[in-house]
Amino acid sequence: MVVAVRVFKKTTPNGKVTVYLGKRDFLDHLDYTDPIDGIVVFENDYLKGRKIYGQVVTTYRYGREEDEVMGLKFSKEMVIASSQIIPQKHEKQELTPIQEKLLKKMGPNTVPFTFKFPDMAPSSVTLQPGEDDQGKPLGIDYILKIYVAENEEDRGHKRSTVSLAIKKLQYAPPVRGHRQPSSLVSKGFTFSSGKINLEVTLDKELYYHGEKIAANIIVTNNSRKAVKNIKAFVVQHCEVTMVNAQFSKYVASLETREGCPITPGASFTKTVYLVPLASSNKDRRGIALDGYLRDEDVNLASSTLVPDGKCPAEAIGIIISYSIRVKLNCGTLGGELVTDVPLKLLHPAPGTAEREKVTALKKMKSIERSRYENKSYSQDDEDNIVFEDFARYRLSQEE
């Protein structure tokens, strides 16, 4: 079986320059990040002494666009990498396999380029807008910009500029580990003796997107109060470092009265299962997503990881974490007993068995979808390369 290599392409409005990228998602492996590698193809006699430049631009939007008045801006735009692609200033660079294959296929008027993300660059995150929100969504996104200009100060023209939306993502380590996070809390009451003990234990610390989260709940009632019901939630915690703001959202929930009321002197044990999904939280404002490019790519934002020796407080951008929260309702006067158990939610690492299952499932969905959609790509059997037009970054349904 021959496996085709998928390559994304986008052409300038005037049709003179085309950019090819081997992928749109670039992985942060903590000790290094995948380079942004591709090639530029231009027509003969088009440049006429002009140059082609490239930039990687990140936009950090931390406030709504419609609230920007009197020159006030709620976004920061930074060029994190830039270079002159044509003519090349640097010595001959080392080519990646996809660049070698494309250079061989495209022939003359083809130049490779490579950009690198800086250390501790934030991951792509999009905060889901509400129904009434206008403009660009909050979050962090990356754009690869290739343009024709006379010199470095010249910003080029729209008709000779290509902008490609890319994502920087983090995946889970290859090995999950055997740690089982747990929490044990107690609650006493002012005018009665004894306490209610609540213990929550997870079957593992690291979960993959779409996987069931199993939480084992043990309630021991040594008080004179009764437990009316039990609620469990998966909580997504977001920290927006630019404005030092923090907020939390429930992305999965469950309520049970099984075994309730838990009367004085009684004990109760139950395992609950929760599956946090982006599809279950559509149109909920403020839910963090893994910077989406296409609807089928949408999933909840992955937990933010930091390299060994680095403090989580040093991370920038939008920091994401998750926890399981369990609440016991002890009645009107008794109040609630609450505990949180932290967990990590990520994509499986490439090359693992779990990743292969996810990839196979996506391929099946893509095959089914292509039967009903008119895909604009051309396939070359000789070199096993599939070219797909780089879809415009859809910021809203109107676009």
C-alpha positions as CSV (number, residue, x, y, z in Angstrom):
1,M,0.0,0.0,0.0
2,V,1.4,3.4,-1.0
3,V,0.9,6.2,1.4
4,A,0.4,9.6,-0.1
5,V,2.1,12.7,1.4
6,R,-0.4,15.6,2.0
7,V,0.9,19.0,1.2
8,F,-0.9,22.3,1.7
9,K,-0.6,25.1,-0.8
10,K,-1.8,28.7,-1.2
11,T,-1.3,31.2,-4.0
12,T,-1.2,35.0,-3.9
13,P,-4.2,36.7,-5.4
14,N,-2.3,37.7,-8.5
15,G,-1.3,34.0,-9.0
16,K,2.4,34.7,-9.3
17,V,3.7,33.2,-6.0
18,T,2.7,29.9,-4.4
19,V,3.6,28.6,-0.9
20,Y,3.7,24.9,-0.1
21,L,3.7,23.6,3.5
22,G,3.9,19.9,4.6
23,K,1.7,20.5,7.6
24,R,-0.3,23.1,9.5
25,D,0.2,21.7,13.1
26,F,3.6,22.1,14.6
27,L,4.4,20.2,17.8
28,D,6.1,21.5,20.9
29,H,8.1,18.6,22.3
30,L,9.2,20.7,25.3
31,D,12.9,20.3,24.5
32,Y,12.4,21.5,20.9
33,T,9.5,22.5,18.5
34,D,9.0,21.3,15.0
35,P,10.4,23.9,12.4
36,I,8.0,25.6,10.0
37,D,9.4,24.2,6.7
38,G,8.1,24.7,3.2
39,I,9.0,26.1,-0.2
40,V,8.1,29.1,-2.3
41,V,7.5,28.8,-6.1
42,F,7.4,32.0,-8.2
43,E,6.9,32.7,-11.9
44,N,9.7,33.6,-14.3
45,D,10.4,37.3,-14.7
46,Y,8.0,38.3,-12.0
47,L,10.3,39.6,-9.3
48,K,12.3,42.0,-11.5
49,G,14.7,42.8,-8.7
50,R,12.2,42.6,-5.9
51,K,12.6,40.2,-3.0
52,I,10.4,37.7,-1.2
53,Y,10.2,37.9,2.6
54,G,8.7,35.6,5.2
55,Q,7.4,36.3,8.7
56,V,5.8,34.3,11.5
57,V,3.3,36.5,13.3
58,T,1.5,35.7,16.5
59,T,-1.6,37.6,17.6
60,Y,-2.5,37.6,21.3
61,R,-6.1,38.8,21.6
62,Y,-7.2,39.2,25.2
63,G,-10.3,41.4,24.8
64,R,-13.2,41.7,22.5
65,E,-12.7,43.6,19.2
66,E,-16.0,45.4,19.6
67,D,-14.9,46.9,22.9
68,E,-11.9,48.7,21.3
69,V,-12.7,52.4,21.3
70,M,-10.8,55.6,21.1
71,G,-7.6,53.9,20.0
72,L,-7.7,51.3,22.8
73,K,-6.4,47.9,21.7
74,F,-7.0,44.5,23.4
75,S,-4.5,42.6,21.3
76,K,-0.8,42.3,20.8
77,E,0.8,41.4,17.5
78,M,4.4,40.3,17.4
79,V,6.7,39.1,14.7
80,I,8.5,36.1,16.3
81,A,10.6,35.1,13.2
82,S,11.4,36.8,9.9
83,S,13.8,36.2,7.1
84,Q,14.6,37.1,3.5
85,I,13.7,34.0,1.4
86,I,14.6,35.2,-2.1
87,P,17.4,35.9,-2.7
88,Q,18.7,33.8,0.2
89,K,21.0,35.7,2.6
90,H,22.1,32.7,4.6
91,E,24.3,29.7,3.6
92,K,22.6,26.7,2.1
93,Q,20.3,25.3,4.7
94,E,19.7,21.7,5.6
95,L,16.5,20.4,3.9
96,T,13.8,18.4,5.4
97,P,12.4,15.3,3.6
98,I,9.3,17.1,2.4
99,Q,11.3,20.0,1.1
100,E,13.6,17.7,-0.9
101,K,10.6,16.0,-2.4
102,L,8.9,19.2,-3.4
103,L,12.1,20.8,-4.8
104,K,12.5,17.7,-6.9
105,K,9.0,17.9,-8.2
106,M,8.6,21.7,-8.7
107,G,11.9,22.2,-10.5
108,P,13.3,25.8,-11.1
109,N,12.1,29.0,-9.5
110,T,11.7,27.0,-6.2
111,V,13.3,28.1,-2.9
112,P,13.0,26.4,0.5
113,F,12.5,28.3,3.8
114,T,12.6,27.3,7.4
115,F,11.4,29.3,10.5
116,K,11.7,28.3,14.1
117,F,9.5,29.1,17.1
118,P,11.2,30.8,20.0
119,D,11.6,29.0,23.3
120,M,8.5,29.0,25.5
121,A,6.3,30.4,22.7
122,P,2.7,29.9,23.8
123,S,0.5,27.2,22.2
124,S,-2.4,28.0,19.9
125,V,-5.6,28.5,21.9
126,T,-9.0,30.0,20.9
127,L,-11.6,31.1,23.4
128,Q,-15.0,30.1,21.9
129,P,-17.1,33.2,21.2
130,G,-20.7,33.6,22.3
131,E,-23.6,34.0,20.0
132,D,-23.6,37.8,20.3
133,D,-19.9,38.3,20.0
134,Q,-18.6,40.0,16.9
135,G,-15.1,40.2,15.4
136,K,-12.1,38.0,16.0
137,P,-12.2,35.4,18.8
138,L,-10.0,35.8,21.9
139,G,-6.9,33.6,22.0
140,I,-3.5,33.1,20.5
141,D,-3.0,32.4,16.8
142,Y,-0.1,32.1,14.4
143,I,0.1,33.3,10.8
144,L,2.9,32.5,8.3
145,K,3.1,35.5,6.0
146,I,5.0,35.4,2.7
147,Y,5.1,38.6,0.6
148,V,6.9,40.3,-2.2
149,A,8.6,43.7,-1.4
150,E,11.3,46.1,-2.5
151,N,13.1,46.0,0.8
152,E,12.7,45.0,4.5
153,E,10.8,48.2,5.4
154,D,8.3,47.7,2.6
155,R,5.2,45.8,3.8
156,G,4.3,44.6,0.3
157,H,0.9,44.6,-1.3
158,K,-2.2,42.4,-0.7
159,R,-2.2,41.0,-4.2
160,S,1.3,39.6,-3.7
161,T,1.0,38.4,-0.2
162,V,0.1,34.9,1.2
163,S,-1.1,34.5,4.8
164,L,-1.4,30.9,6.2
165,A,-2.9,30.1,9.6
166,I,-0.9,27.5,11.5
167,K,-1.1,26.0,14.9
168,K,1.5,25.3,17.6
169,L,0.3,22.3,19.8
170,Q,1.6,20.2,22.6
171,Y,1.1,16.4,22.7
172,A,1.3,14.0,25.6
173,P,4.6,12.3,26.5
174,P,5.1,8.8,24.9
175,V,4.7,7.2,28.3
176,R,1.7,8.0,30.6
177,G,3.2,6.9,33.9
178,H,1.3,5.1,36.7
179,R,0.5,8.0,39.1
180,Q,-3.1,8.0,40.4
181,P,-4.0,11.5,41.7
182,S,-6.2,11.6,44.7
183,S,-7.7,14.0,47.3
184,L,-9.0,13.4,50.8
185,V,-11.1,16.2,52.5
186,S,-13.2,16.3,55.6
187,K,-16.0,18.7,56.8
188,G,-17.1,19.3,60.3
189,F,-20.2,21.1,61.6
190,T,-20.5,23.8,64.2
191,F,-23.3,22.4,66.3
192,S,-22.8,18.7,65.8
193,S,-20.0,16.2,66.3
194,G,-18.3,14.1,63.7
195,K,-17.2,14.7,60.2
196,I,-18.0,13.7,56.6
197,N,-14.9,12.4,54.7
198,L,-14.7,12.5,50.9
199,E,-12.0,10.7,49.0
200,V,-11.7,11.0,45.2
201,T,-9.1,9.0,43.2
202,L,-8.5,9.0,39.4
203,D,-7.4,5.8,37.6
204,K,-4.6,7.8,35.9
205,E,-3.2,11.3,35.7
206,L,-3.0,11.8,31.9
207,Y,-6.0,11.4,29.6
208,Y,-6.4,11.7,25.9
209,H,-9.1,13.8,24.2
210,G,-12.3,11.8,23.9
211,E,-11.3,9.3,26.6
212,K,-13.4,8.5,29.6
213,I,-12.3,9.9,32.9
214,A,-13.0,7.5,35.8
215,A,-13.2,9.0,39.3
216,N,-13.6,6.7,42.3
217,I,-15.6,8.4,45.0
218,I,-15.6,7.2,48.6
219,V,-17.9,8.9,51.1
220,T,-17.7,8.1,54.8
221,N,-20.3,9.8,57.0
222,N,-19.3,10.0,60.7
223,S,-21.4,13.1,61.3
224,R,-25.1,13.7,62.2
225,K,-25.8,15.2,58.8
226,A,-27.0,13.3,55.6
227,V,-25.6,13.6,52.1
228,K,-28.4,14.5,49.7
229,N,-26.7,14.0,46.4
230,I,-23.3,13.9,44.6
231,K,-22.2,16.1,41.7
232,A,-19.0,15.6,39.6
233,F,-17.6,18.0,37.0
234,V,-14.6,18.3,34.7
235,V,-13.4,21.8,35.1
236,Q,-11.3,23.7,32.6
237,H,-9.1,26.4,34.2
238,C,-7.8,29.3,32.0
239,E,-5.2,31.8,33.0
240,V,-4.8,34.8,30.7
241,T,-1.3,36.0,31.5
242,M,-1.5,39.3,29.7
243,V,-4.1,40.7,32.0
244,N,-3.5,38.3,35.0
245,A,-7.0,37.0,34.8
246,Q,-8.2,33.5,35.8
247,F,-11.6,31.8,35.2
248,S,-13.0,28.3,35.1
249,K,-15.7,26.5,33.1
250,Y,-17.4,23.2,33.5
251,V,-16.9,21.1,30.3
252,A,-18.6,17.9,31.6
253,S,-20.9,17.3,34.5
254,L,-22.9,14.5,36.2
255,E,-25.3,14.4,39.2
256,T,-26.3,11.2,41.0
257,R,-28.6,10.4,43.9
258,E,-27.6,6.7,43.9
259,G,-27.1,5.6,47.5
260,C,-28.4,8.9,48.8
261,P,-29.2,10.0,51.3
262,I,-26.0,8.8,52.9
263,T,-27.2,8.7,56.5
264,P,-25.1,9.1,59.6
265,G,-22.7,6.2,60.2
266,A,-23.0,5.0,56.5
267,S,-20.4,4.7,53.8
268,F,-20.8,4.8,50.0
269,T,-18.4,4.0,47.1
270,K,-19.1,4.7,43.4
271,T,-17.0,5.2,40.2
272,V,-18.3,7.9,37.9
273,Y,-17.3,8.4,34.3
274,L,-17.1,11.8,32.5
275,V,-16.1,12.6,28.9
276,P,-15.2,16.2,28.2
277,L,-15.8,17.1,24.6
278,A,-15.8,20.3,22.5
279,S,-19.0,19.0,20.7
280,S,-20.8,19.0,24.1
281,N,-19.9,22.7,24.7
282,K,-20.8,24.3,21.4
283,D,-21.8,28.0,21.6
284,R,-20.7,28.2,25.2
285,R,-18.7,31.5,25.5
286,G,-15.2,31.3,27.0
287,I,-14.5,27.5,26.4
288,A,-10.8,27.2,25.4
289,L,-10.2,25.3,22.2
290,D,-7.0,24.1,20.5
291,G,-6.9,27.0,18.0
292,Y,-9.2,25.7,15.3
293,L,-8.6,25.8,11.6
294,R,-11.5,23.6,10.5
295,D,-14.6,22.4,12.2
296,E,-13.5,18.8,12.3
297,D,-10.3,19.8,14.0
298,V,-12.0,21.4,17.0
299,N,-11.3,19.9,20.4
300,L,-10.9,21.3,23.9
301,A,-7.6,23.0,24.5
302,S,-4.9,20.7,25.8
303,S,-3.3,21.1,29.2
304,T,-0.2,23.4,29.1
305,L,3.1,21.6,29.7
306,V,6.4,23.2,30.6
307,P,9.9,21.8,30.2
308,D,11.7,20.2,33.1
309,G,13.3,22.8,35.3
310,K,10.8,25.5,34.3
311,C,8.2,26.9,36.6
312,P,4.5,26.8,35.3
313,A,4.4,30.5,36.3
314,E,7.0,31.2,33.5
315,A,4.6,30.1,30.8
316,I,3.0,32.9,28.7
317,G,-0.1,33.2,26.7
318,I,-3.2,31.3,27.9
319,I,-2.4,28.6,30.4
320,I,-4.8,25.7,30.4
321,S,-5.3,23.1,33.2
322,Y,-8.0,20.6,34.2
323,S,-9.4,19.1,37.3
324,I,-12.2,16.8,38.5
325,R,-14.4,18.5,41.0
326,V,-16.7,16.5,43.3
327,K,-19.4,18.2,45.4
328,L,-21.4,16.6,48.2
329,N,-24.7,18.3,49.1
330,C,-25.1,18.1,52.9
331,G,-28.4,19.9,53.0
332,T,-29.6,23.5,53.5
333,L,-27.7,24.1,56.8
334,G,-24.9,21.6,56.1
335,G,-23.6,23.3,53.0
336,E,-21.3,21.6,50.5
337,L,-18.1,19.5,50.7
338,V,-16.0,20.1,47.7
339,T,-12.7,18.8,46.4
340,D,-10.6,19.1,43.2
341,V,-8.3,16.5,41.7
342,P,-5.9,17.8,39.0
343,L,-5.5,15.9,35.7
344,K,-3.9,16.4,32.3
345,L,-5.9,16.3,29.0
346,L,-3.8,16.0,25.8
347,H,-3.5,14.4,22.4
348,P,-1.6,11.1,22.2
349,A,2.0,11.5,21.0
350,P,2.7,10.7,17.4
351,G,3.9,7.1,16.9
352,T,2.0,5.6,19.8
353,A,-0.8,3.0,19.4
354,E,-3.4,5.5,20.7
355,R,-2.3,8.1,18.1
356,E,-2.6,5.5,15.3
357,K,-6.2,4.8,16.4
358,V,-7.1,8.5,16.3
359,T,-5.5,9.0,12.9
360,A,-7.3,6.0,11.5
361,L,-10.6,7.3,12.7
362,K,-10.0,10.7,11.2
363,K,-9.1,9.1,7.8
364,M,-12.4,7.2,7.9
365,K,-14.3,10.4,8.5
366,S,-12.4,12.2,5.8
367,I,-13.2,9.5,3.3
368,E,-16.9,9.6,4.1
369,R,-16.9,13.4,4.0
370,S,-15.1,13.5,0.6
371,R,-17.9,11.4,-1.0
372,Y,-20.3,14.3,-0.5
373,E,-18.0,17.3,-0.8
374,N,-16.1,18.7,-3.8
375,K,-12.5,18.7,-2.6
376,S,-10.2,21.0,-4.5
377,Y,-6.9,19.0,-4.8
378,S,-4.9,17.3,-7.4
379,Q,-3.2,14.0,-6.9
380,D,0.1,12.9,-8.4
381,D,0.5,9.1,-8.4
382,E,4.1,9.3,-9.5
383,D,5.4,11.1,-6.4
384,N,2.5,10.1,-4.1
385,I,1.9,13.8,-3.1
386,V,-1.6,15.1,-2.5
387,F,-2.0,18.9,-2.9
388,E,-4.8,20.5,-0.9
389,D,-5.7,24.2,-1.1
390,F,-4.9,25.9,2.2
391,A,-8.4,26.9,3.5
392,R,-8.8,30.5,4.6
393,Y,-8.8,30.8,8.4
394,R,-12.5,31.0,9.3
395,L,-12.9,33.3,12.2
396,S,-16.7,33.2,12.2
397,Q,-19.6,31.6,10.4
398,E,-20.0,34.7,8.2
399,E,-16.5,34.4,6.9
